[in-house]
Amino acid sequence: MANIIPSYNEETIRALAYQRWLDEGRPDGRAEIHWQWALASLAASAERPAKLVDIPSLKPVADDISLIDGIGPKIAKQLVQEGITTLSHLANLSEKALAALDTKLALKGRSKRDQWIAQAKDLVAGKPPRAKVDQAKAARAK
């Protein structure tokens, strides 16, 4: 996955993941989540300049993880506590990291069943949310 971000080497990713680990109080068993979070953060920061190019047809994406079908206020709060704060973070998680997160938060497979990564990638790409209530919410956010 590091090939997606050629300007960042493994040491940069490792340093960012390590800093996240320190910020969270050095918890055990979260190495993969910190690594994926670092990759997602770097990918998100790498995407921003490309989206700021003067193309008037581009509309900003409402970056609200609760637009994912299956993520309500309670789960959104839990995800934020785990460092998943943007759609890009979620879109760039590996299946393994998402499964670990699902287990930790006792979601009973909901993240895979509701296809959170696919939904996040669709939203980042500018597609509308799947749920009608979220479509209205996204329209209001623009």
ABEGO torsion letter per residue (X at the ends): XAAABAABBAAAAAAAAAAAAAAAGGBBGAAAAAAAAAAAAAAAAAAAAAAABBBAABBBBBBBAAABBGBBAAAAAAAAAAGBABAAAAAABBAAAAAAAAAAAGAGGAAAAAGAAAAAAAAAAGBBBABAAAAAAAAAAX
